[in-house]
């Protein structure tokens, strides 16, 4: 029953198809207000400026997954974490999204929900 936005993602190994099979709605271009989750692909540190706007569209207990290419010095986990903290989000999980992509799960801290 989740409402999910999947922004800037190619269909990495059928991810979008799988997501559509599990979520009530998947929005590939514009995140809807009160989204349960946003999966957002970033290619460069400058893309992380979008986190502030994404934080405003997720439910207070929702999440933003930032996905970025592995092994690029221009964008690392530390860049994502620093950008998240700057807009008041905290990281709660890191994972290998695929063989070529990493991901960090960001949430609104419990004290601000």
ZAVEX-228773 format. One line per field, with one value per residue (C-alpha): residue in one letter; y, z, x. Coordinates in steps of 0.2 Angstrom, whole numbers, always signed. Layout:
<recs>
aa	c(A,...)
north	c(Y,...)
up	c(Z,...)
east	c(X,...)
</recs>
This chain:
<recs>
aa	c(X,X,X,X,X,X,X,X,X,X,X,X,X,X,X,X,X,X,X,X,X,X,X,X,X,X,X,X,X,X,X,X,X,X,X,X,X,X,X,X,X,X,X,X,X,X,X,X,X,X,X,X,X,X,X,X,X,X,X,X,X,X,X,X,X,X,X,X,X,X,X,X,X,X,X,X,X,X,X,X,X,X,X,X,X,X,X,X,X,X,X,X,X,X,X,X,X,X,X,X,X,X,X,X,X,X,X,X,X,X,X,X,X)
north	c(+0,+12,+27,+28,+40,+33,+48,+46,+27,+16,-1,-8,-26,-25,-14,-3,-18,-26,-10,-8,-25,-21,-3,+5,+18,+22,+40,+40,+59,+70,+64,+66,+74,+62,+49,+34,+33,+42,+33,+46,+44,+56,+57,+72,+81,+95,+84,+82,+100,+92,+83,+98,+98,+79,+80,+91,+78,+62,+57,+61,+43,+40,+38,+44,+32,+41,+30,+34,+25,+16,+20,+38,+50,+65,+57,+46,+40,+54,+67,+60,+59,+77,+84,+74,+82,+99,+98,+89,+71,+56,+41,+24,+11,+9,-5,-11,-6,-16,-21,-3,+7,+11,+17,+27,+27,+44,+48,+63,+61,+54,+70,+80,+68)
up	c(+0,+0,-11,-19,-30,-40,-47,-60,-59,-74,-72,-63,-64,-64,-49,-55,-61,-44,-35,-45,-40,-22,-20,-22,-33,-41,-47,-59,-61,-48,-29,-23,-6,+8,-1,+10,+1,-12,-20,-28,-39,-37,-49,-41,-25,-32,-34,-15,-14,-19,-2,+7,-6,-4,+15,+13,+3,+13,+27,+44,+46,+28,+20,+6,-1,-10,-23,-31,-42,-32,-33,-39,-28,-33,-23,-8,+7,+17,+5,+6,+25,+27,+15,+24,+41,+34,+30,+46,+40,+48,+40,+47,+34,+20,+7,-10,-21,-35,-41,-47,-35,-16,-6,+10,+19,+26,+39,+49,+67,+79,+89,+73,+68)
east	c(+0,+15,+16,+34,+43,+58,+68,+81,+82,+85,+77,+92,+89,+71,+69,+55,+45,+47,+43,+27,+22,+24,+18,+1,+8,+25,+29,+44,+45,+37,+36,+18,+15,+15,+25,+30,+47,+57,+71,+82,+98,+112,+126,+136,+137,+127,+112,+110,+104,+87,+86,+78,+63,+62,+61,+46,+36,+39,+28,+36,+39,+44,+61,+72,+84,+99,+107,+124,+137,+150,+168,+167,+177,+166,+151,+154,+143,+151,+144,+127,+127,+134,+120,+107,+112,+113,+94,+90,+89,+98,+105,+99,+104,+117,+117,+123,+108,+116,+134,+137,+126,+126,+112,+109,+92,+88,+74,+67,+73,+60,+61,+55,+41)
</recs>
